[in-house]
């Protein structure tokens, strides 16, 4: 198998992994919101006060994905440059 095909496969695999992770995280957020709504109605019905800690995310998912894709692209650019430099030396 040639190195270029491996690199293409690795890039496609990474992108598929990122898309899958984002999809799963969005599903978890929906479930968390539903659970939170159920907890509110339960606590209102029983009139017990529970303290909950809500951590506000500093960045939304789209920003994190974009930063990750940029970092991956920069890494592949560096690797490509290293490979080209090695080929030029031979």
Secondary structure as UniProt FT lines:
FT   HELIX           3..46
FT   HELIX           61..89
//
